[in-house]
Amino acid sequence: MSDRLLVALAGQPNCGKSTVFNALTGAKQHVANYPGVTVDKMSGWYKHGDTRVDVVDLPGTYSLTFYSPEERVSRDFILNEKPDVVVNVMDASNIKRCLYLTFQVMEMRTPMVLNLNMMDVADNRGVIINVEALTQILGIPVVATSMKQGRGKQELFDAIADTGHNKTSHALFKVDYGPMEGGISNICDMIQEDSGDLKAYPARWLAIKLMEGDEEVRKLIMEKGAQGAIILNHVKKLRNQFECEHDQDTAFAVAQARYAAADKVAAGCLTLPAEKKKPLSDRIDAVVCHKFMGPLVLVAVIWLLYYLSIVQGYNLTNYTWPLLAKLRNFVAAVVPDPGFIDVPLISAFALWLMDSVNALLNYIPIFFILFGLIAIMEDSGYMPRMAFIMDRLFSRYGLHGQSTLPMVLGGIYVGGCAVPGVMSCKGIPDERSRLTTILIIPMLNCLAKVPLYVLLINIYFAAHKGLAMFFISTISLLMVLPVSKLLTTTVLKDKPTSPFVMEMPPYHLPTVRGVVGRALERVWMFIKKITSIVVALAVVIFILLQFPGISPQRLAEFKVQRDQAITKFRNSITQTTYAEALAGDKLMEMVLYWESYKNKKMLARDADATAALNTEFQKINPQFFLIAQPGKDKVAKKVNRSFKKLFKTRKGLLREMRKERIDASFLGKMGRALEPVTQFAGFNWRVNVALLSAFAAKESSVATLGALYEQDDDSGDGSLESRMAKSEEGFTPLHALALMMFMVLYPPCLATSIAVKLQSGSVKWMLFGMFYPMVLGISVATLIFTGGTLLGLSGLQAMGVFYAIALGITIATGFIKTKSEFEHARQAIV
């Protein structure tokens, strides 16, 4: 008798499989990813007598075909890991539907237990199941449970142990594929006679999958079979012969035979109520899925989701950001202190790294709320309704109904965030649509793009702000829909896709444990994965911005300015009692003291916190504190004013050095090197540098412009708008429009790129997702600027013309159907 068993849980979505998994394993579980894909791998264990039972919760799937990652992961695990027992969890109230998956698992010839879960739902609907008859028909153990009530749990434990220790498959039932059976039998013989490695796989299962046209199994035959090409040629002939004789697709015939077998099995064990009462779910769906009311409910739900996750999530960062700031302050205290204008490289890098990590960790409140709300929508049963409502429109552009949520979170209007948008693509079952959605979300209007829009509109479209904001708020959607159509018909055309089959499960009340547990698991996975990737990318960007650095000559000039400022300050306080307290190195101590005090004071939330902070800093150095907070002390006030001037001078020198460092950096040189290309889009080197710096975070574009368009004197209002308008006298609204459109199509920022890598599971798609928007963006910006210049259009006129073109292309591409769309079947399985 084995002292260890491997058990796999397989089942269709919404059959209560997660509840069964939690009931079996309790707290002894963890989550990871299957290698090469982004599908969750839930695993846990429990003890049954002296036997340790390891349980793997396979992804919920309606079938075991090759269309989606979930389907491939589930069947590959059963085939290659060869679990001792597969527990097929079934919704007892929908036996006929669930048997479709059961037959496929049985055909894989693995030891199996059928778990009729959700018996309480079946009882409430008046459905009577003859468990003994079902056991005899199928030839496998059948256990009835209601795991939410703890009913049948021990019986399931015993059935798993008994089946696992017997090491035999009890399945007796076989689906009759009618006129296809002769061909299946013929293929089985060829497989069994093959001298390759095909004997490790169930011959009948391989034969059926070949008749279905399963591409993954075809590859398997070629790789493992000695006579693979011969077998596949024979299968092709058999399929063609069948389709000619019966005028029916073989895959459809296989599916039809399984549904007929499900009817036969159900008839032998199932008794339905004489008068079928309309379930509550159907009565709710009469409103939720209504032709007109459904979209209104969807808008309300999406607004609430957006408001709670993005708006309130950002509000929560007001509480979490101080914690991250304290972590940064701790790092700043550990690394070597900066000089007056000298910052040690190790200190600069450590703080840059902390800022990069903190920028991502700051999303945690948003993610926790987002993942929790998604879990509620999944468990309640609303998620498939939302997908069903939107699929009719999105399918025209190669997207999926479940692309709705990610696109809304990403900023389908204005103010979203691409990171949670990309992260929420996990639930899209169709691989082609999932990758398409991941790749287009960065082109939506995330909140980080808004500062540049506002800056340019305030300068160049001040008289038409409302019109300009409407344009920029809606143009992104008119761009991503045609782009998604283009992606699905070109680079993604060979990615697996599947018919739209959406189950409408009964509505359920989500459990607090399930919602919180899933939210924590997904957030923890995000934290673990970003830490390694962020470090690598942050190092690259840091090097590009820091090196080769300021020339020795300019550094010497900055040091002269430093010495002059310090001398001037010392002369202004030489007759005061504070001169000795700020002598020598103590002056730099005061600078760091002042900086630390100001930073912490910004985090103080109320008067009590400020008072406690004052007490703390007064104890650290009473004289320094008097300079920082002079009160009515006239001498201290004089020193305070002089010190503020010195501190301001230091900040100005650091800012000017940062500006020159950017100009001389590899990134700055890249900005100048790009001018021959970007000049046709109306961009000069300053704009190029600002856009390149936005790779780290799109907010950086405005921050970099702030450093590049530095104020030369104290005249004017000092705003970036006035400084940029003054420095770029040749800039026109046409320049601004081209720049705004480039930002609309801008490649994903650092955080979003990491999310793309995590969700696509591939560095290749991350790099592609960064490259193609850049090409598209510069092309569109060039079309607007150069085309508008040649046609003599003003910025406002070019805006109207481009909007009309984009709207026309979007409508036109929606009417162009591809082969996959002709095959796109919309089904609601109730």
C-alpha positions in Angstrom: 0.0 0.0 0.0 1.4 3.4 -1.0 1.9 6.0 1.7 1.5 8.8 -0.8 -1.1 9.6 -3.4 -1.4 12.2 -6.1 -4.9 13.4 -6.7 -6.1 15.9 -9.4 -9.4 17.7 -9.2 -11.0 18.3 -12.6 -14.3 20.0 -13.3 -16.2 22.6 -15.3 -16.3 26.2 -14.0 -18.9 26.9 -11.2 -19.2 23.3 -10.1 -17.9 24.0 -6.6 -14.5 22.6 -7.3 -12.7 25.2 -5.3 -15.0 24.5 -2.3 -14.1 20.8 -2.6 -10.4 21.6 -2.8 -10.6 23.8 0.3 -12.6 21.2 2.2 -10.0 18.5 1.4 -6.8 20.4 2.0 -7.9 23.1 4.6 -5.1 25.6 5.2 -2.4 23.3 3.8 -2.3 24.8 0.3 -0.3 27.2 -1.9 -0.6 28.8 -5.3 2.0 29.0 -8.1 1.9 29.0 -11.9 2.2 26.1 -14.3 5.5 26.4 -16.2 5.3 28.5 -19.4 1.7 29.8 -18.8 -0.1 32.2 -16.5 -2.6 29.7 -15.3 -2.9 29.3 -11.5 -1.6 26.1 -10.0 -3.4 25.4 -6.7 -2.0 22.6 -4.7 -2.4 21.3 -1.2 -2.4 18.1 0.9 -4.1 16.1 3.6 -3.6 13.0 5.7 -5.9 10.0 5.4 -4.8 7.4 7.9 -1.1 6.8 7.2 -1.3 8.1 3.6 -0.4 11.6 2.6 -2.6 12.8 -0.3 -1.3 15.6 -2.5 -4.1 17.4 -4.2 -3.8 19.6 -7.4 -6.8 21.7 -8.3 -6.8 21.8 -12.1 -8.1 24.9 -13.9 -11.9 24.8 -14.5 -12.6 24.0 -18.1 -15.6 22.8 -20.1 -13.6 20.5 -22.3 -10.1 19.0 -22.7 -9.4 20.3 -26.2 -6.4 22.4 -27.2 -8.1 25.9 -27.5 -7.2 27.5 -24.2 -4.2 27.3 -21.8 -6.6 26.0 -19.1 -7.6 23.0 -21.3 -4.1 22.2 -22.3 -2.8 22.5 -18.7 -5.5 20.2 -17.4 -5.1 17.4 -19.9 -1.3 17.6 -20.0 -1.2 17.2 -16.2 -3.4 14.1 -16.4 -1.4 12.6 -19.3 2.1 13.4 -18.1 1.9 13.5 -14.3 -0.3 10.4 -14.2 -2.2 11.1 -10.9 -3.2 8.2 -8.9 -6.8 9.5 -8.9 -8.7 12.1 -10.9 -11.7 13.4 -8.9 -14.2 14.8 -11.5 -16.2 17.4 -9.6 -19.6 17.8 -11.1 -22.5 20.2 -10.5 -25.2 17.7 -9.4 -28.0 20.1 -10.7 -26.5 20.0 -14.2 -25.5 16.4 -14.8 -26.1 16.4 -18.5 -23.9 19.4 -19.1 -21.1 18.2 -16.9 -20.9 14.7 -18.4 -19.3 16.2 -21.5 -16.1 16.7 -19.6 -16.5 13.4 -17.6 -16.5 11.3 -20.8 -13.2 13.0 -21.9 -11.5 12.2 -18.6 -12.7 8.6 -18.8 -11.3 8.2 -22.3 -7.9 9.1 -20.8 -8.0 5.8 -18.9 -7.1 7.2 -15.5 -8.3 6.0 -12.1 -11.3 8.2 -11.4 -13.9 9.2 -8.8 -17.0 11.1 -9.8 -18.0 13.7 -7.2 -21.6 14.8 -7.5 -21.2 18.2 -5.6 -23.8 20.8 -4.9 -26.4 18.2 -4.0 -28.2 20.9 -2.0 -28.8 22.9 -5.2 -30.1 19.8 -6.9 -32.5 19.0 -4.0 -33.8 22.6 -4.0 -34.6 22.2 -7.7 -36.4 18.9 -7.2 -33.8 16.9 -9.1 -33.5 13.3 -8.0 -30.3 11.4 -8.8 -30.0 7.6 -8.5 -26.3 7.4 -7.4 -26.2 3.6 -7.5 -27.6 3.6 -11.1 -25.0 6.2 -12.2 -22.2 4.1 -10.6 -23.3 1.0 -12.6 -23.7 2.9 -15.9 -20.3 4.6 -15.8 -18.4 1.9 -13.9 -16.6 4.3 -11.6 -17.2 5.3 -7.9 -19.7 8.1 -7.6 -19.9 10.1 -4.3 -22.7 12.7 -3.6 -21.6 15.7 -1.6 -22.6 19.2 -0.6 -19.3 20.6 0.6 -20.6 23.9 1.8 -22.7 21.9 4.3 -19.9 19.3 5.0 -22.1 16.5 3.5 -20.4 13.5 2.0 -16.8 14.7 2.9 -15.8 11.5 4.6 -17.2 9.3 1.9 -15.1 11.3 -0.7 -12.0 10.7 1.4 -12.6 7.0 1.5 -13.4 6.7 -2.2 -10.2 8.6 -3.2 -8.1 6.3 -0.9 -9.7 3.1 -2.2 -9.4 4.1 -5.9 -5.9 5.3 -5.5 -4.7 2.2 -3.7 -6.3 -0.2 -6.3 -4.4 1.5 -9.1 -7.0 0.5 -11.7 -9.4 2.4 -13.9 -13.0 1.3 -13.2 -14.5 3.1 -16.2 -16.7 0.7 -18.2 -18.8 3.2 -20.2 -17.7 4.2 -23.7 -19.2 6.9 -25.8 -20.5 5.4 -29.1 -19.3 7.6 -31.9 -21.5 5.8 -34.4 -20.2 5.7 -38.0 -16.9 7.1 -36.8 -16.2 4.1 -34.7 -14.6 2.1 -37.6 -12.1 4.8 -38.3 -11.3 5.3 -34.6 -10.7 1.5 -34.2 -8.5 1.6 -37.3 -6.4 4.5 -35.9 -6.1 2.7 -32.6 -4.6 -0.3 -34.3 -2.0 1.8 -36.1 -1.0 3.6 -32.9 -0.7 0.3 -30.9 1.5 -1.2 -33.7 3.7 1.9 -33.9 7.2 1.2 -32.6 7.7 4.7 -31.2 6.7 6.1 -27.8 3.0 6.4 -28.3 2.2 3.4 -26.0 2.5 5.8 -23.1 -0.8 7.4 -24.1 -4.3 5.9 -24.3 -4.7 4.8 -27.9 -8.5 5.3 -28.1 -8.1 8.8 -26.7 -5.4 9.7 -29.2 -7.6 8.3 -32.0 -10.6 10.4 -31.0 -8.5 13.6 -30.6 -7.1 13.0 -34.1 -10.6 12.7 -35.6 -11.5 15.9 -33.8 -8.5 17.6 -35.5 -6.7 18.4 -32.3 -3.5 20.2 -33.3 -1.6 19.4 -30.1 -2.2 15.7 -30.5 -1.1 15.9 -34.1 2.2 17.4 -32.9 2.5 14.6 -30.3 2.0 11.9 -33.0 4.8 13.5 -35.1 7.2 13.8 -32.1 6.5 10.4 -30.4 5.5 8.2 -33.3 7.9 6.3 -35.5 5.3 6.3 -38.3 3.8 9.7 -37.3 3.5 11.1 -40.8 1.8 7.9 -42.1 -0.7 7.9 -39.2 -1.6 11.5 -39.8 -2.0 11.0 -43.6 -4.3 8.1 -42.9 -6.3 10.2 -40.3 -6.7 12.9 -42.9 -8.1 10.5 -45.4 -10.5 9.1 -42.8 -11.7 12.6 -41.8 -12.2 13.6 -45.4 -14.1 10.4 -46.2 -16.4 10.8 -43.2 -17.1 14.5 -44.0 -17.9 13.6 -47.6 -20.2 10.7 -46.7 -22.0 12.4 -43.8 -21.8 16.1 -44.8 -20.7 16.8 -41.2 -17.5 18.2 -39.6 -15.8 15.4 -37.6 -15.2 17.7 -34.6 -18.9 18.5 -34.6 -19.8 14.8 -34.9 -17.6 13.9 -31.9 -19.3 16.6 -29.8 -22.8 15.5 -30.9 -22.0 11.9 -30.0 -21.0 13.0 -26.5 -24.1 15.1 -26.0 -26.2 12.1 -27.1 -24.3 9.8 -24.6 -25.0 12.4 -21.9 -28.7 12.3 -22.6 -28.6 8.4 -22.5 -26.8 8.4 -19.1 -29.0 11.1 -17.6 -32.1 9.2 -18.7 -30.9 6.1 -16.7 -30.3 7.9 -13.4 -32.0 11.2 -13.4 -35.6 12.2 -12.4 -36.6 15.8 -13.0 -39.5 17.6 -11.3 -42.8 17.4 -13.2 -43.4 21.1 -13.1 -40.2 23.0 -13.6 -40.2 26.1 -11.4 -38.4 29.0 -12.9 -35.2 29.4 -10.8 -34.4 32.7 -9.1 -31.3 33.0 -11.4 -33.5 33.0 -14.5 -35.7 35.7 -13.0 -32.6 37.9 -12.2 -31.3 37.2 -15.7 -34.5 38.6 -17.2 -33.2 42.0 -16.1 -29.4 41.5 -16.0 -29.2 39.9 -19.5 -32.0 42.0 -21.0 -31.3 43.5 -24.4 -31.6 47.1 -23.1 -31.4 46.8 -19.3 -28.4 44.5 -19.4 -26.0 47.1 -20.7 -27.3 49.7 -18.2 -26.7 47.2 -15.3 -23.2 46.5 -16.7 -22.3 50.2 -16.8 -23.4 50.5 -13.2 -21.4 47.5 -12.1 -18.3 48.6 -14.0 -18.6 52.1 -12.5 -18.9 50.7 -9.0 -15.9 48.4 -9.6 -13.8 51.2 -11.0 -14.8 53.5 -8.2 -14.0 51.1 -5.4 -10.8 49.7 -6.9 -9.2 52.7 -8.6 -10.7 55.7 -6.8 -10.9 54.3 -3.3 -7.8 52.2 -3.9 -5.8 55.3 -4.6 -7.3 56.9 -1.5 -6.0 54.0 0.5 -2.5 54.6 -0.8 -2.6 57.8 1.3 -2.2 55.4 4.2 0.2 52.9 2.6 2.5 55.4 0.9 3.7 56.8 4.3 4.8 53.2 5.1 6.7 52.9 1.9 8.1 56.3 2.4 9.4 55.2 5.8 11.0 52.2 4.1 12.7 54.5 1.7 13.8 56.8 4.6 15.3 53.7 6.3 17.3 52.9 3.2 18.4 56.5 2.9 19.6 56.4 6.5 21.6 53.2 5.8 23.4 54.3 2.6 26.2 56.9 2.7 25.0 60.4 3.2 25.1 62.8 0.3 27.3 65.8 0.2 26.2 69.4 -0.6 26.1 68.6 -4.3 27.8 65.2 -4.3 25.6 62.1 -4.2 27.4 58.7 -3.8 26.6 56.4 -6.7 25.6 53.6 -4.3 23.2 55.9 -2.5 21.6 57.2 -5.8 21.2 53.6 -7.0 19.7 52.3 -3.8 17.1 55.1 -3.6 16.4 54.7 -7.4 15.7 51.0 -6.8 13.5 51.8 -3.8 11.5 54.3 -5.8 11.1 51.8 -8.6 9.9 49.0 -6.2 7.7 51.4 -4.2 6.0 52.6 -7.4 4.8 49.0 -7.9 4.1 48.2 -4.2 1.9 51.3 -4.1 -0.6 49.4 -6.3 -1.2 46.8 -3.6 -4.3 48.4 -2.1 -5.8 48.8 -5.6 -4.9 45.2 -6.5 -6.3 43.8 -3.3 -9.7 45.6 -3.8 -9.6 44.8 -7.5 -8.9 41.0 -7.1 -11.4 40.8 -4.2 -14.2 42.4 -6.4 -13.3 40.2 -9.3 -13.6 37.2 -7.0 -17.0 38.4 -5.9 -18.1 38.8 -9.5 -16.8 35.3 -10.4 -18.3 33.6 -7.4 -21.6 35.3 -7.6 -22.0 34.4 -11.3 -22.1 37.9 -12.8 -18.8 37.7 -14.7 -20.1 35.4 -17.4 -23.2 37.6 -17.9 -20.9 40.6 -18.4 -18.9 38.8 -21.0 -22.0 37.6 -22.8 -23.4 41.1 -23.1 -20.2 42.6 -24.5 -19.0 39.8 -26.7 -21.2 40.7 -29.6 -19.4 44.0 -30.1 -15.9 43.0 -29.1 -15.9 39.8 -31.2 -15.9 42.0 -34.3 -12.5 43.3 -33.3 -10.9 40.0 -32.2 -11.6 40.6 -28.5 -13.6 38.6 -26.0 -16.6 39.6 -23.9 -14.3 39.2 -20.8 -12.0 41.9 -22.3 -14.5 44.4 -20.9 -13.3 44.6 -17.4 -9.5 44.9 -18.2 -10.3 47.7 -20.7 -12.4 49.6 -18.3 -9.7 49.3 -15.6 -7.0 50.3 -18.1 -8.8 53.6 -18.9 -11.4 53.1 -21.6 -12.4 56.7 -21.1 -9.8 58.6 -18.8 -8.2 57.9 -15.5 -7.6 54.1 -15.4 -4.4 52.3 -14.8 -2.8 49.8 -17.3 -1.2 47.7 -14.5 -4.5 46.4 -13.0 -6.0 46.3 -16.5 -3.3 43.9 -17.7 -3.3 41.9 -14.5 -7.1 41.3 -14.8 -6.7 39.7 -18.2 -6.0 36.4 -16.5 -9.7 35.4 -16.6 -10.0 35.6 -20.4 -10.3 32.0 -21.6 -9.5 32.5 -25.3 -5.7 32.8 -25.7 -5.8 34.9 -28.8 -8.2 37.4 -27.3 -6.3 37.4 -24.0 -3.0 38.3 -25.7 -4.7 40.9 -27.9 -6.3 42.5 -24.8 -3.0 42.5 -23.0 -1.3 44.2 -25.9 -3.8 47.0 -26.4 -4.5 48.0 -22.8 -1.4 50.2 -22.6 -2.8 52.4 -25.4 -5.9 53.3 -23.3 -6.0 56.5 -21.2 -4.3 55.6 -17.9 -4.1 58.3 -15.3 -0.4 58.7 -15.8 -0.9 60.2 -19.3 -3.3 62.9 -18.1 -0.6 65.4 -16.8 0.9 65.7 -20.2 -2.5 66.1 -21.8 -3.5 68.8 -19.4 -0.1 70.6 -19.8 -0.4 70.7 -23.6 -4.1 71.5 -23.7 -3.6 74.4 -21.2 -0.9 75.9 -23.4 -2.1 75.2 -27.0 -5.8 74.5 -26.8 -6.8 76.9 -23.9 -9.7 78.3 -25.9 -11.1 74.8 -26.6 -10.3 72.8 -23.5 -13.6 70.9 -23.4 -13.4 69.9 -27.0 -9.7 68.8 -26.7 -10.4 66.8 -23.6 -13.4 65.0 -25.3 -11.1 64.2 -28.2 -8.3 62.8 -26.1 -10.7 60.9 -23.8 -12.3 59.0 -26.7 -9.7 58.7 -29.4 -7.9 55.9 -27.6 -10.8 53.6 -28.0 -11.1 54.4 -31.7 -7.4 53.4 -32.0 -7.4 50.2 -30.0 -10.3 48.5 -31.7 -8.8 48.6 -35.2 -5.4 47.7 -33.7 -6.8 44.7 -32.0 -8.4 43.6 -35.3 -5.0 44.0 -37.0 -3.2 42.0 -34.3 -5.6 39.1 -34.4 -5.4 38.9 -38.2 -1.5 39.1 -38.3 0.9 38.3 -35.5 -1.7 36.5 -33.4 -3.6 34.7 -36.1 -2.0 31.4 -35.3 -2.8 31.6 -31.6 -5.5 29.2 -30.4 -9.0 30.5 -30.2 -12.2 28.8 -29.3 -16.0 29.3 -29.9 -17.6 31.6 -27.4 -19.2 29.2 -25.0 -20.3 31.0 -21.9 -22.1 29.2 -19.0 -24.8 31.1 -17.1 -24.4 29.5 -13.7 -26.9 30.0 -10.9 -26.2 33.1 -8.7 -24.4 32.4 -5.4 -23.4 34.4 -2.4 -19.6 34.5 -2.3 -17.9 33.5 1.0 -15.6 36.0 2.8 -12.9 33.3 3.1 -13.0 32.6 -0.6 -12.9 36.2 -1.7 -10.2 37.4 0.8 -8.2 34.2 0.2 -8.0 34.6 -3.6 -7.3 38.4 -3.3 -4.4 37.7 -1.0 -3.0 34.8 -3.1 -3.0 37.0 -6.3 -1.5 40.0 -4.6 1.3 37.8 -3.0 2.1 36.3 -6.5 2.4 39.8 -7.9 4.8 40.9 -5.1 7.0 37.8 -5.4 7.3 38.2 -9.2 7.9 41.9 -9.5 10.8 42.0 -7.1 13.2 40.1 -9.4 12.1 41.8 -12.7 12.1 45.3 -11.3 15.7 45.1 -10.2 16.9 44.1 -13.7 14.9 46.8 -15.5 15.7 49.5 -12.9 19.5 48.8 -13.3 19.2 49.3 -17.0 17.3 52.6 -16.8 19.5 53.9 -14.0 22.6 53.3 -16.1 21.0 55.0 -19.1 20.2 58.1 -17.1 23.3 58.4 -15.0 26.2 57.7 -17.3 28.6 58.9 -18.6 27.7 61.8 -16.3 28.8 65.5 -16.0 32.1 66.5 -17.5 35.0 67.3 -15.1 35.0 70.9 -16.2 31.3 71.5 -15.5 31.7 69.6 -12.2 34.4 72.0 -11.2 32.2 75.0 -12.0 29.4 73.6 -9.9 31.8 73.2 -7.0 32.9 76.8 -7.3 29.2 77.9 -7.1 28.8 75.6 -4.1 31.7 77.2 -2.3 30.5 80.7 -3.1 27.0 79.9 -1.7 28.5 78.4 1.5 30.9 81.3 2.0 28.0 83.8 1.5 25.9 81.9 4.1 28.7 81.7 6.6 29.4 85.5 6.2 25.7 86.2 6.9 25.7 84.4 10.2 29.3 85.0 11.4 28.1 87.5 14.1 25.4 85.1 15.5 25.6 82.5 18.2 24.8 79.8 15.6 28.0 80.3 13.6 29.9 77.7 15.7 27.0 75.3 15.6 27.1 75.3 11.8 30.9 75.3 11.4 32.7 72.8 9.3 30.9 69.5 8.6 28.1 70.5 10.9 26.6 72.6 8.1 26.0 69.4 6.1 24.5 67.8 9.2 22.1 70.7 9.3 21.2 70.3 5.7 20.4 66.6 6.2 18.6 67.4 9.4 16.5 70.0 7.6 15.7 67.6 4.8 14.7 64.8 7.1 12.5 67.1 9.1 10.7 68.5 6.1 10.1 65.0 4.6 8.7 63.6 7.9 6.6 66.7 8.5 4.9 66.2 5.1 3.8 62.7 6.4 2.4 64.1 9.6 -1.4 63.9 9.4 -2.5 66.1 12.3 -1.4 68.5 15.0 -0.6 65.8 17.4 1.7 64.0 14.9 3.4 67.3 14.2 3.9 68.0 17.9 5.4 64.5 18.4 7.7 65.1 15.4 8.8 68.5 16.8 9.6 66.8 20.2 11.6 64.1 18.5 13.7 66.5 16.4 14.2 68.9 19.3 15.8 66.0 21.2 18.0 65.1 18.3 19.6 68.6 18.1 18.1 71.5 20.0 20.1 74.1 18.1 19.3 72.7 14.7 15.6 72.7 15.7 15.7 76.4 16.6 17.0 77.1 13.2 14.2 75.0 11.6 11.5 76.4 13.9 12.9 79.8 15.2 9.6 81.0 16.7 10.1 84.5 18.1 13.9 84.3 18.4 15.1 87.1 16.1 18.6 85.7 15.7 17.3 82.3 14.8 14.9 83.9 12.3 17.8 85.6 10.6 19.8 82.3 10.4 16.6 80.5 9.2 16.2 83.0 6.3 19.9 82.7 5.3 19.7 78.9 5.6 16.6 78.7 3.4 18.4 80.7 0.7 21.4 78.3 1.0 19.1 75.3 0.9 17.3 76.7 -2.2 20.6 77.3 -3.9 21.6 73.7 -3.2 18.4 72.4 -4.7 18.9 74.6 -7.7 22.4 73.3 -8.2 21.2 69.7 -7.8 18.4 70.4 -10.3 20.8 71.9 -12.8 23.2 69.1 -12.4 20.4 66.6 -12.9 19.4 68.5 -16.1 23.0 68.4 -17.5 23.4 64.7 -16.4 20.2 63.9 -18.4 21.5 65.9 -21.3 24.9 64.1 -21.3 23.5 60.7 -20.5 23.0 57.8 -22.9 19.3 58.5 -22.7 19.9 62.2 -23.5 22.2 61.3 -26.4 19.5 58.9 -27.7 17.1 61.8 -27.6 19.3 63.9 -29.9 20.1 60.9 -32.1 16.3 60.4 -32.6 15.8 63.9 -33.9 16.3 63.1 -37.6 13.4 60.7 -37.3 11.1 62.5 -34.8 11.4 65.9 -36.4 8.8 64.8 -38.9 6.4 64.3 -35.9 7.4 67.7 -34.6 9.5 66.5 -31.7 12.8 68.1 -30.7 15.5 66.5 -28.5 13.9 67.8 -25.3 10.6 66.1 -26.1 12.5 63.0 -27.1 14.2 62.8 -23.7 11.0 63.4 -21.9 9.3 60.6 -23.8 12.2 58.2 -23.3 12.2 58.9 -19.5 8.5 58.0 -19.5 9.5 54.4 -20.1 10.0 54.2 -16.3 6.7 55.9 -15.6 4.6 58.1 -17.9 4.3 60.8 -15.2 8.1 61.2 -15.8 7.5 62.9 -19.1 6.1 66.0 -17.4 8.7 65.8 -14.6 11.5 65.6 -17.1 10.1 68.6 -19.1 10.1 70.5 -15.8 13.8 69.8 -15.4 14.6 70.7 -19.0 12.5 73.9 -19.2 14.1 75.3 -16.0 13.2 78.8 -15.0 16.0 81.2 -15.8 14.9 84.0 -13.5 12.2 85.0 -11.1 10.0 86.6 -13.7 6.7 85.2 -14.7 4.4 82.8 -12.7 7.1 80.1 -12.8 4.6 77.4 -14.0 5.8 74.7 -16.4 3.2 76.0 -18.9 4.7 79.4 -19.1 8.3 78.1 -19.1 7.6 75.6 -21.9 5.6 78.2 -24.0 8.5 80.6 -23.6 11.3 78.1 -24.4 9.5 76.5 -27.3 8.4 79.6 -29.3 8.2 77.5 -32.5 5.7 75.0 -31.0 2.2 75.2 -32.4 -1.1 73.4 -31.6 -0.2 71.0 -34.4 3.0 70.0 -32.5 0.9 69.5 -29.4 -1.7 67.4 -31.1 1.0 65.1 -32.6 2.7 64.8 -29.1 -0.6 64.0 -27.4 -1.4 61.3 -30.0 2.1 59.8 -29.5 1.4 59.6 -25.8 -2.0 57.9 -26.4 -0.1 55.2 -28.3 2.9 55.2 -26.1 4.6 51.9 -25.2 3.8 50.5 -21.7 5.7 51.9 -18.8 8.0 49.9 -16.5 5.2 48.6 -14.2 2.9 47.8 -17.1 5.7 46.0 -19.0 6.3 43.8 -16.0 2.5 43.1 -15.8 2.6 42.2 -19.6 5.5 39.8 -18.9 3.6 38.2 -16.0 0.3 37.8 -17.8 1.7 36.7 -21.2 4.3 34.5 -19.7 6.8 35.6 -22.3 9.6 38.2 -22.6 9.0 38.1 -26.4 5.4 39.5 -26.0 6.7 42.1 -23.5 9.2 43.4 -26.0 6.7 43.3 -28.9 4.2 45.2 -26.7 6.9 47.9 -26.2 8.0 48.0 -29.9 4.8 48.1 -32.0 3.1 51.0 -30.1 6.3 53.0 -30.7 6.2 52.4 -34.4 2.5 53.1 -34.5 2.8 56.2 -32.4 5.5 57.8 -34.4 3.7 57.0 -37.6 0.4 58.6 -36.4 2.3 61.6 -35.0 4.2 62.0 -38.3 0.9 61.7 -40.2 -0.7 64.5 -38.1 2.2 66.9 -38.0 3.7 66.5 -41.5 0.3 65.9 -43.1 -1.3 68.7 -41.3 1.6 71.0 -42.2 1.4 70.1 -45.9 -2.3 70.7 -45.9 -2.1 73.9 -44.0 -4.3 72.7 -41.2 -4.5 74.3 -37.7 -4.2 72.1 -34.6 -8.0 72.2 -34.1 -8.7 71.4 -37.8 -6.2 68.5 -37.8 -7.9 67.2 -34.6 -11.3 67.1 -36.3 -10.0 65.5 -39.5 -8.1 62.8 -37.6 -11.1 62.0 -35.4 -13.3 61.5 -38.4 -10.7 59.2 -40.1 -10.3 57.1 -36.9 -14.0 56.8 -36.4 -14.5 55.7 -40.0 -11.7 53.1 -39.8 -13.1 51.7 -36.6 -16.6 51.3 -38.0 -15.3 49.8 -41.3 -13.0 47.3 -39.6 -15.9 46.2 -37.4 -17.8 45.0 -40.6 -14.8 43.1 -41.9 -15.2 39.5 -40.9 -12.4 37.0 -40.6 -12.7 33.2 -40.9 -12.5 32.8 -37.1 -15.4 35.2 -36.7 -17.6 33.3 -39.1 -17.0 30.3 -36.8 -17.5 32.4 -33.6 -20.4 30.6 -31.8 -22.2 32.4 -29.0 -23.8 30.0 -26.6 -25.3 30.5 -23.2 -25.4 27.3 -21.3 -27.8 27.5 -18.4 
